[in-house]
Amino acid sequence: MGNLLWFVIVALFVFWILGFAMKIGGGLIHLVLIIAGIIFIIQLITGRRSV
């Protein structure tokens, strides 16, 4: 599950950069990137749990 989260974070970061460069869907991309960042921070704070 952690690898999937990293993939989503990287993909959103790439889309965010593309949104800045091409001015497309900026608001939605920024919102989703902020949500992904919050999830990432929560994962760091709570630590890695074994499944």
All heavy atoms as TSV, in Angstrom:
chain	resi	resn	atom	element	x	y	z
A	1	MET	N	N	0.818	-1.194	0.000
A	1	MET	CA	C	0.000	0.000	0.000
A	1	MET	C	C	0.860	1.255	0.000
A	1	MET	O	O	0.514	2.242	-0.614
A	1	MET	CB	C	-0.912	-0.032	1.237
A	1	MET	CG	C	-1.925	1.059	1.259
A	1	MET	SD	S	-3.116	0.790	-0.052
A	1	MET	CE	C	-4.321	1.980	0.364
A	2	GLY	N	N	2.013	1.181	0.651
A	2	GLY	CA	C	2.914	2.321	0.701
A	2	GLY	C	C	3.459	2.676	-0.673
A	2	GLY	O	O	3.623	3.847	-1.003
A	3	ASN	N	N	3.754	1.638	-1.489
A	3	ASN	CA	C	4.257	1.900	-2.834
A	3	ASN	C	C	3.203	2.596	-3.687
A	3	ASN	O	O	3.539	3.464	-4.493
A	3	ASN	CB	C	4.686	0.598	-3.507
A	3	ASN	CG	C	5.946	0.030	-2.875
A	3	ASN	OD1	O	6.719	0.756	-2.260
A	3	ASN	ND2	N	6.137	-1.264	-3.024
A	4	LEU	N	N	1.971	2.219	-3.512
A	4	LEU	CA	C	0.882	2.862	-4.257
A	4	LEU	C	C	0.756	4.327	-3.859
A	4	LEU	O	O	0.569	5.190	-4.724
A	4	LEU	CB	C	-0.437	2.129	-3.998
A	4	LEU	CG	C	-1.658	2.693	-4.715
A	4	LEU	CD1	C	-1.471	2.609	-6.219
A	4	LEU	CD2	C	-2.904	1.944	-4.300
A	5	LEU	N	N	0.906	4.620	-2.582
A	5	LEU	CA	C	0.836	6.005	-2.121
A	5	LEU	C	C	1.962	6.832	-2.728
A	5	LEU	O	O	1.739	7.951	-3.179
A	5	LEU	CB	C	0.897	6.050	-0.594
A	5	LEU	CG	C	0.820	7.441	0.025
A	5	LEU	CD1	C	-0.514	8.096	-0.330
A	5	LEU	CD2	C	1.001	7.366	1.512
A	6	TRP	N	N	3.171	6.268	-2.762
A	6	TRP	CA	C	4.288	6.984	-3.373
A	6	TRP	C	C	4.030	7.235	-4.850
A	6	TRP	O	O	4.349	8.311	-5.369
A	6	TRP	CB	C	5.589	6.212	-3.194
A	6	TRP	CG	C	6.203	6.459	-1.855
A	6	TRP	CD1	C	6.272	5.591	-0.814
A	6	TRP	CD2	C	6.819	7.669	-1.401
A	6	TRP	NE1	N	6.885	6.180	0.251
A	6	TRP	CE2	C	7.235	7.458	-0.086
A	6	TRP	CE3	C	7.043	8.914	-1.989
A	6	TRP	CZ2	C	7.874	8.443	0.653
A	6	TRP	CZ3	C	7.686	9.894	-1.241
A	6	TRP	CH2	C	8.092	9.650	0.060
A	7	PHE	N	N	3.468	6.255	-5.547
A	7	PHE	CA	C	3.162	6.419	-6.965
A	7	PHE	C	C	2.161	7.555	-7.175
A	7	PHE	O	O	2.334	8.390	-8.059
A	7	PHE	CB	C	2.607	5.111	-7.544
A	7	PHE	CG	C	2.138	5.253	-8.963
A	7	PHE	CD1	C	3.048	5.342	-9.996
A	7	PHE	CD2	C	0.786	5.325	-9.253
A	7	PHE	CE1	C	2.619	5.487	-11.311
A	7	PHE	CE2	C	0.342	5.475	-10.557
A	7	PHE	CZ	C	1.269	5.554	-11.585
A	8	VAL	N	N	1.138	7.608	-6.337
A	8	VAL	CA	C	0.122	8.657	-6.446
A	8	VAL	C	C	0.748	10.022	-6.179
A	8	VAL	O	O	0.482	10.989	-6.894
A	8	VAL	CB	C	-1.055	8.379	-5.479
A	8	VAL	CG1	C	-1.981	9.571	-5.379
A	8	VAL	CG2	C	-1.817	7.151	-5.930
A	9	ILE	N	N	1.606	10.116	-5.177
A	9	ILE	CA	C	2.248	11.380	-4.850
A	9	ILE	C	C	3.127	11.856	-6.003
A	9	ILE	O	O	3.075	13.025	-6.393
A	9	ILE	CB	C	3.063	11.262	-3.543
A	9	ILE	CG1	C	2.110	11.106	-2.359
A	9	ILE	CG2	C	3.977	12.464	-3.347
A	9	ILE	CD1	C	2.801	10.769	-1.063
A	10	VAL	N	N	3.903	10.961	-6.573
A	10	VAL	CA	C	4.777	11.336	-7.693
A	10	VAL	C	C	3.950	11.730	-8.908
A	10	VAL	O	O	4.238	12.736	-9.573
A	10	VAL	CB	C	5.759	10.189	-8.025
A	10	VAL	CG1	C	6.496	10.458	-9.322
A	10	VAL	CG2	C	6.743	10.003	-6.889
A	11	ALA	N	N	2.908	10.970	-9.207
A	11	ALA	CA	C	2.062	11.288	-10.359
A	11	ALA	C	C	1.391	12.646	-10.177
A	11	ALA	O	O	1.356	13.460	-11.106
A	11	ALA	CB	C	1.014	10.197	-10.561
A	12	LEU	N	N	0.886	12.930	-8.988
A	12	LEU	CA	C	0.251	14.216	-8.731
A	12	LEU	C	C	1.242	15.366	-8.822
A	12	LEU	O	O	0.921	16.441	-9.313
A	12	LEU	CB	C	-0.430	14.213	-7.365
A	12	LEU	CG	C	-1.701	13.383	-7.288
A	12	LEU	CD1	C	-2.191	13.331	-5.854
A	12	LEU	CD2	C	-2.759	13.952	-8.195
A	13	PHE	N	N	2.468	15.123	-8.366
A	13	PHE	CA	C	3.492	16.163	-8.464
A	13	PHE	C	C	3.796	16.480	-9.930
A	13	PHE	O	O	3.920	17.650	-10.303
A	13	PHE	CB	C	4.769	15.716	-7.738
A	13	PHE	CG	C	5.822	16.776	-7.688
A	13	PHE	CD1	C	5.676	17.860	-6.847
A	13	PHE	CD2	C	6.951	16.690	-8.483
A	13	PHE	CE1	C	6.641	18.850	-6.800
A	13	PHE	CE2	C	7.914	17.675	-8.444
A	13	PHE	CZ	C	7.765	18.756	-7.601
A	14	VAL	N	N	3.895	15.449	-10.754
A	14	VAL	CA	C	4.137	15.655	-12.192
A	14	VAL	C	C	2.974	16.415	-12.826
A	14	VAL	O	O	3.178	17.376	-13.578
A	14	VAL	CB	C	4.373	14.309	-12.895
A	14	VAL	CG1	C	4.372	14.472	-14.410
A	14	VAL	CG2	C	5.688	13.695	-12.437
A	15	PHE	N	N	1.742	16.027	-12.509
A	15	PHE	CA	C	0.578	16.736	-13.053
A	15	PHE	C	C	0.528	18.176	-12.559
A	15	PHE	O	O	0.114	19.075	-13.274
A	15	PHE	CB	C	-0.720	16.011	-12.690
A	15	PHE	CG	C	-0.909	14.721	-13.429
A	15	PHE	CD1	C	-1.375	13.595	-12.784
A	15	PHE	CD2	C	-0.621	14.631	-14.783
A	15	PHE	CE1	C	-1.556	12.406	-13.457
A	15	PHE	CE2	C	-0.793	13.444	-15.475
A	15	PHE	CZ	C	-1.262	12.336	-14.810
A	16	TRP	N	N	0.970	18.399	-11.308
A	16	TRP	CA	C	0.992	19.749	-10.753
A	16	TRP	C	C	1.973	20.626	-11.534
A	16	TRP	O	O	1.655	21.763	-11.881
A	16	TRP	CB	C	1.373	19.658	-9.286
A	16	TRP	CG	C	1.452	20.959	-8.566
A	16	TRP	CD1	C	0.446	21.842	-8.381
A	16	TRP	CD2	C	2.601	21.493	-7.915
A	16	TRP	NE1	N	0.905	22.900	-7.639
A	16	TRP	CE2	C	2.215	22.710	-7.343
A	16	TRP	CE3	C	3.905	21.045	-7.756
A	16	TRP	CZ2	C	3.096	23.499	-6.625
A	16	TRP	CZ3	C	4.785	21.828	-7.033
A	16	TRP	CH2	C	4.380	23.039	-6.486
A	17	ILE	N	N	3.149	20.095	-11.813
A	17	ILE	CA	C	4.143	20.836	-12.601
A	17	ILE	C	C	3.605	21.104	-14.001
A	17	ILE	O	O	3.746	22.216	-14.522
A	17	ILE	CB	C	5.473	20.057	-12.654
A	17	ILE	CG1	C	6.086	19.941	-11.264
A	17	ILE	CG2	C	6.450	20.716	-13.613
A	17	ILE	CD1	C	6.467	21.250	-10.623
A	18	LEU	N	N	2.979	20.111	-14.619
A	18	LEU	CA	C	2.388	20.317	-15.946
A	18	LEU	C	C	1.281	21.366	-15.897
A	18	LEU	O	O	1.135	22.168	-16.826
A	18	LEU	CB	C	1.840	19.002	-16.494
A	18	LEU	CG	C	2.877	17.976	-16.942
A	18	LEU	CD1	C	2.184	16.670	-17.320
A	18	LEU	CD2	C	3.703	18.506	-18.093
A	19	GLY	N	N	0.504	21.373	-14.838
A	19	GLY	CA	C	-0.548	22.375	-14.679
A	19	GLY	C	C	0.010	23.781	-14.581
A	19	GLY	O	O	-0.550	24.732	-15.127
A	20	PHE	N	N	1.143	23.923	-13.897
A	20	PHE	CA	C	1.799	25.230	-13.835
A	20	PHE	C	C	2.301	25.646	-15.211
A	20	PHE	O	O	2.165	26.795	-15.617
A	20	PHE	CB	C	2.992	25.199	-12.880
A	20	PHE	CG	C	2.691	25.706	-11.512
A	20	PHE	CD1	C	3.442	25.283	-10.434
A	20	PHE	CD2	C	1.679	26.614	-11.283
A	20	PHE	CE1	C	3.201	25.748	-9.167
A	20	PHE	CE2	C	1.419	27.084	-10.015
A	20	PHE	CZ	C	2.182	26.650	-8.952
A	21	ALA	N	N	2.884	24.692	-15.924
A	21	ALA	CA	C	3.494	25.010	-17.215
A	21	ALA	C	C	2.445	25.320	-18.282
A	21	ALA	O	O	2.642	26.199	-19.115
A	21	ALA	CB	C	4.387	23.857	-17.668
A	22	MET	N	N	1.329	24.614	-18.269
A	22	MET	CA	C	0.350	24.739	-19.343
A	22	MET	C	C	-0.945	25.417	-18.917
A	22	MET	O	O	-1.851	25.561	-19.719
A	22	MET	CB	C	0.046	23.355	-19.908
A	22	MET	CG	C	1.231	22.672	-20.499
A	22	MET	SD	S	0.764	21.066	-21.103
A	22	MET	CE	C	2.363	20.347	-21.359
A	23	LYS	N	N	-1.056	25.792	-17.634
A	23	LYS	CA	C	-2.247	26.471	-17.120
A	23	LYS	C	C	-3.535	25.683	-17.361
A	23	LYS	O	O	-4.546	26.225	-17.768
A	23	LYS	CB	C	-2.395	27.867	-17.746
A	23	LYS	CG	C	-1.205	28.751	-17.576
A	23	LYS	CD	C	-1.148	29.296	-16.166
A	23	LYS	CE	C	0.002	30.297	-16.104
A	23	LYS	NZ	N	0.367	30.626	-14.778
A	24	ILE	N	N	-3.492	24.362	-17.132
A	24	ILE	CA	C	-4.685	23.527	-17.308
A	24	ILE	C	C	-5.061	22.884	-15.982
A	24	ILE	O	O	-4.228	22.274	-15.324
A	24	ILE	CB	C	-4.466	22.425	-18.371
A	24	ILE	CG1	C	-3.194	21.635	-18.087
A	24	ILE	CG2	C	-4.435	23.008	-19.755
A	24	ILE	CD1	C	-3.010	20.439	-18.977
A	25	GLY	N	N	-6.302	23.019	-15.605
A	25	GLY	CA	C	-6.816	22.348	-14.416
A	25	GLY	C	C	-6.053	22.656	-13.151
A	25	GLY	O	O	-5.972	21.808	-12.270
A	26	GLY	N	N	-5.506	23.840	-13.053
A	26	GLY	CA	C	-4.644	24.170	-11.923
A	26	GLY	C	C	-5.313	24.023	-10.580
A	26	GLY	O	O	-4.741	23.455	-9.658
A	27	GLY	N	N	-6.532	24.529	-10.441
A	27	GLY	CA	C	-7.207	24.482	-9.149
A	27	GLY	C	C	-7.442	23.070	-8.659
A	27	GLY	O	O	-7.159	22.752	-7.502
A	28	LEU	N	N	-7.934	22.212	-9.517
A	28	LEU	CA	C	-8.202	20.822	-9.136
A	28	LEU	C	C	-6.911	20.080	-8.824
A	28	LEU	O	O	-6.833	19.342	-7.836
A	28	LEU	CB	C	-8.956	20.109	-10.258
A	28	LEU	CG	C	-9.320	18.656	-9.987
A	28	LEU	CD1	C	-10.239	18.554	-8.772
A	28	LEU	CD2	C	-9.977	18.040	-11.195
A	29	ILE	N	N	-5.894	20.290	-9.620
A	29	ILE	CA	C	-4.622	19.612	-9.393
A	29	ILE	C	C	-4.017	20.056	-8.059
A	29	ILE	O	O	-3.506	19.231	-7.298
A	29	ILE	CB	C	-3.660	19.879	-10.568
A	29	ILE	CG1	C	-4.176	19.188	-11.822
A	29	ILE	CG2	C	-2.259	19.395	-10.233
A	29	ILE	CD1	C	-3.429	19.534	-13.083
A	30	HIS	N	N	-4.098	21.346	-7.740
A	30	HIS	CA	C	-3.560	21.830	-6.472
A	30	HIS	C	C	-4.323	21.236	-5.298
A	30	HIS	O	O	-3.721	20.849	-4.297
A	30	HIS	CB	C	-3.622	23.353	-6.410
A	30	HIS	CG	C	-2.668	24.016	-7.338
A	30	HIS	ND1	N	-1.323	24.052	-7.112
A	30	HIS	CD2	C	-2.877	24.658	-8.503
A	30	HIS	CE1	C	-0.737	24.697	-8.108
A	30	HIS	NE2	N	-1.665	25.072	-8.973
A	31	LEU	N	N	-5.633	21.146	-5.422
A	31	LEU	CA	C	-6.442	20.576	-4.355
A	31	LEU	C	C	-6.079	19.115	-4.106
A	31	LEU	O	O	-5.868	18.701	-2.954
A	31	LEU	CB	C	-7.929	20.691	-4.700
A	31	LEU	CG	C	-8.905	20.122	-3.680
A	31	LEU	CD1	C	-8.807	20.890	-2.368
A	31	LEU	CD2	C	-10.308	20.173	-4.217
A	32	VAL	N	N	-5.959	18.334	-5.164
A	32	VAL	CA	C	-5.626	16.913	-5.012
A	32	VAL	C	C	-4.202	16.754	-4.488
A	32	VAL	O	O	-3.926	15.869	-3.676
A	32	VAL	CB	C	-5.831	16.171	-6.353
A	32	VAL	CG1	C	-5.378	14.738	-6.261
A	32	VAL	CG2	C	-7.285	16.237	-6.776
A	33	LEU	N	N	-3.283	17.624	-4.912
A	33	LEU	CA	C	-1.918	17.561	-4.411
A	33	LEU	C	C	-1.866	17.861	-2.919
A	33	LEU	O	O	-1.140	17.204	-2.173
A	33	LEU	CB	C	-1.034	18.550	-5.177
A	33	LEU	CG	C	0.441	18.533	-4.808
A	33	LEU	CD1	C	1.047	17.180	-5.156
A	33	LEU	CD2	C	1.179	19.625	-5.526
A	34	ILE	N	N	-2.650	18.809	-2.457
A	34	ILE	CA	C	-2.699	19.125	-1.032
A	34	ILE	C	C	-3.251	17.939	-0.244
A	34	ILE	O	O	-2.721	17.584	0.811
A	34	ILE	CB	C	-3.532	20.394	-0.789
A	34	ILE	CG1	C	-2.774	21.606	-1.330
A	34	ILE	CG2	C	-3.863	20.566	0.684
A	34	ILE	CD1	C	-3.580	22.877	-1.331
A	35	ILE	N	N	-4.281	17.291	-0.773
A	35	ILE	CA	C	-4.845	16.115	-0.105
A	35	ILE	C	C	-3.811	15.002	-0.026
A	35	ILE	O	O	-3.641	14.354	1.012
A	35	ILE	CB	C	-6.127	15.648	-0.824
A	35	ILE	CG1	C	-7.230	16.695	-0.640
A	35	ILE	CG2	C	-6.582	14.294	-0.308
A	35	ILE	CD1	C	-8.452	16.454	-1.491
A	36	ALA	N	N	-3.076	14.781	-1.127
A	36	ALA	CA	C	-2.030	13.742	-1.125
A	36	ALA	C	C	-0.937	14.081	-0.122
A	36	ALA	O	O	-0.407	13.191	0.560
A	36	ALA	CB	C	-1.447	13.595	-2.518
A	37	GLY	N	N	-0.588	15.365	-0.008
A	37	GLY	CA	C	0.423	15.780	0.964
A	37	GLY	C	C	-0.025	15.530	2.393
A	37	GLY	O	O	0.763	15.085	3.227
A	38	ILE	N	N	-1.295	15.807	2.672
A	38	ILE	CA	C	-1.827	15.560	4.007
A	38	ILE	C	C	-1.795	14.070	4.334
A	38	ILE	O	O	-1.394	13.671	5.431
A	38	ILE	CB	C	-3.258	16.130	4.127
A	38	ILE	CG1	C	-3.204	17.661	4.084
A	38	ILE	CG2	C	-3.937	15.640	5.401
A	38	ILE	CD1	C	-4.561	18.316	3.963
A	39	ILE	N	N	-2.187	13.238	3.377
A	39	ILE	CA	C	-2.149	11.787	3.594
A	39	ILE	C	C	-0.719	11.324	3.836
A	39	ILE	O	O	-0.454	10.494	4.707
A	39	ILE	CB	C	-2.779	11.049	2.393
A	39	ILE	CG1	C	-4.271	11.340	2.337
A	39	ILE	CG2	C	-2.514	9.550	2.477
A	39	ILE	CD1	C	-4.940	10.830	1.078
A	40	PHE	N	N	0.230	11.881	3.082
A	40	PHE	CA	C	1.633	11.524	3.245
A	40	PHE	C	C	2.132	11.902	4.639
A	40	PHE	O	O	2.804	11.107	5.305
A	40	PHE	CB	C	2.470	12.222	2.169
A	40	PHE	CG	C	3.944	12.030	2.330
A	40	PHE	CD1	C	4.526	10.806	2.096
A	40	PHE	CD2	C	4.746	13.088	2.722
A	40	PHE	CE1	C	5.884	10.628	2.247
A	40	PHE	CE2	C	6.097	12.923	2.871
A	40	PHE	CZ	C	6.674	11.684	2.640
A	41	ILE	N	N	1.786	13.084	5.107
A	41	ILE	CA	C	2.215	13.532	6.439
A	41	ILE	C	C	1.599	12.658	7.524
A	41	ILE	O	O	2.277	12.280	8.484
A	41	ILE	CB	C	1.863	15.014	6.642
A	41	ILE	CG1	C	2.743	15.875	5.731
A	41	ILE	CG2	C	2.034	15.421	8.104
A	41	ILE	CD1	C	2.346	17.328	5.680
A	42	ILE	N	N	0.332	12.305	7.361
A	42	ILE	CA	C	-0.319	11.417	8.333
A	42	ILE	C	C	0.387	10.071	8.376
A	42	ILE	O	O	0.611	9.497	9.440
A	42	ILE	CB	C	-1.818	11.252	8.010
A	42	ILE	CG1	C	-2.543	12.564	8.301
A	42	ILE	CG2	C	-2.430	10.109	8.810
A	42	ILE	CD1	C	-3.981	12.577	7.836
A	43	GLN	N	N	0.786	9.563	7.191
A	43	GLN	CA	C	1.493	8.280	7.147
A	43	GLN	C	C	2.843	8.395	7.856
A	43	GLN	O	O	3.256	7.474	8.562
A	43	GLN	CB	C	1.697	7.826	5.705
A	43	GLN	CG	C	2.351	6.470	5.615
A	43	GLN	CD	C	2.697	6.074	4.200
A	43	GLN	OE1	O	2.764	6.926	3.325
A	43	GLN	NE2	N	2.928	4.808	3.974
A	44	LEU	N	N	3.534	9.505	7.692
A	44	LEU	CA	C	4.821	9.683	8.369
A	44	LEU	C	C	4.651	9.764	9.880
A	44	LEU	O	O	5.451	9.214	10.635
A	44	LEU	CB	C	5.507	10.953	7.868
A	44	LEU	CG	C	6.160	10.891	6.503
A	44	LEU	CD1	C	6.738	12.249	6.142
A	44	LEU	CD2	C	7.248	9.841	6.469
A	45	ILE	N	N	3.623	10.462	10.327
A	45	ILE	CA	C	3.410	10.637	11.764
A	45	ILE	C	C	3.008	9.323	12.425
A	45	ILE	O	O	3.515	8.978	13.491
A	45	ILE	CB	C	2.348	11.727	12.013
A	45	ILE	CG1	C	2.904	13.091	11.608
A	45	ILE	CG2	C	1.908	11.739	13.469
A	45	ILE	CD1	C	1.884	14.204	11.649
A	46	THR	N	N	2.097	8.585	11.786
A	46	THR	CA	C	1.615	7.356	12.410
A	46	THR	C	C	2.615	6.226	12.291
A	46	THR	O	O	2.530	5.248	13.025
A	46	THR	CB	C	0.287	6.910	11.775
A	46	THR	OG1	O	0.465	6.723	10.380
A	46	THR	CG2	C	-0.809	7.924	12.039
A	47	GLY	N	N	3.566	6.313	11.390
A	47	GLY	CA	C	4.566	5.274	11.238
A	47	GLY	C	C	4.086	4.153	10.354
A	47	GLY	O	O	2.926	4.070	9.977
A	48	ARG	N	N	5.002	3.294	10.003
A	48	ARG	CA	C	4.665	2.174	9.128
A	48	ARG	C	C	4.056	1.047	9.937
A	48	ARG	O	O	4.588	0.610	10.944
A	48	ARG	CB	C	5.924	1.664	8.427
A	48	ARG	CG	C	5.663	0.549	7.461
A	48	ARG	CD	C	6.883	0.186	6.720
A	48	ARG	NE	N	7.265	1.322	5.873
A	48	ARG	CZ	C	8.054	1.218	4.836
A	48	ARG	NH1	N	8.580	0.064	4.530
A	48	ARG	NH2	N	8.353	2.261	4.109
A	49	ARG	N	N	2.911	0.575	9.459
A	49	ARG	CA	C	2.232	-0.535	10.133
A	49	ARG	C	C	2.349	-1.780	9.264
A	49	ARG	O	O	2.205	-1.729	8.058
A	49	ARG	CB	C	0.761	-0.204	10.328
A	49	ARG	CG	C	0.540	0.971	11.235
A	49	ARG	CD	C	-0.925	1.224	11.431
A	49	ARG	NE	N	-1.108	2.420	12.245
A	49	ARG	CZ	C	-2.116	3.241	12.121
A	49	ARG	NH1	N	-3.044	3.016	11.217
A	49	ARG	NH2	N	-2.216	4.290	12.891
A	50	SER	N	N	2.579	-2.907	9.892
A	50	SER	CA	C	2.650	-4.160	9.136
A	50	SER	C	C	1.248	-4.680	8.878
A	50	SER	O	O	0.358	-4.580	9.724
A	50	SER	CB	C	3.458	-5.196	9.889
A	50	SER	OG	O	2.851	-5.465	11.124
A	51	VAL	N	N	1.042	-5.222	7.701
A	51	VAL	CA	C	-0.286	-5.710	7.307
A	51	VAL	C	C	-0.390	-7.186	7.568
A	51	VAL	O	O	0.494	-7.942	7.433
A	51	VAL	CB	C	-0.555	-5.398	5.835
A	51	VAL	CG1	C	-1.902	-5.949	5.417
A	51	VAL	CG2	C	-0.476	-3.918	5.612
